Amino acid sequence: MTQNAPQNMRFEFVTQRPRDDGCGIFVLQMLTGKPYDQIASMIDWGAQKNHYTTWKELQGVLSQLGWRADAIRSATRWDDIDGVAIVHVEPDHFVLYDADNSVFYDPGQPEGPELSSRHTPMSYLRVQPPQAVA
């Protein structure tokens, strides 16, 4: 059983339910605070109607928005991850993880962030917001 974590919420939670696609876009929406349609418009979907994203597409949007990201790293346990990261989990899904507060933002869940995850991480991309202009 998971436990909601409203006290530790750093990001506004957004669910992808009842949709089956768009987890990467929803993760970027939670991370950046930008609307779904704005983020989706930054990706060339071509004739593709479903919004299934790849690391390359997520990195491209982050770059366009001025976010800094480390290299994609492998992970087999949640303890492998630090900071704020976009995490690719088994079988093929993206979640946002705030390791500093141990909060999981899984857009595949119908309700808010959780203190645990049933997913197994495969890889992650640690991210940092754009530098504030002085």
Protein Blocks (a to p, Z undefined) as FASTA:
>chain_A
ZZddfklpmbdcddfbfbfghklmmmmmmmnopafklmmmmpcekjafbdcddfklmmmm
mmmnopacddddddfbfklpgcjddddddfbdcddddfknopacdfkbmbdcdfbdfbdc
fbdcddddddddZZ
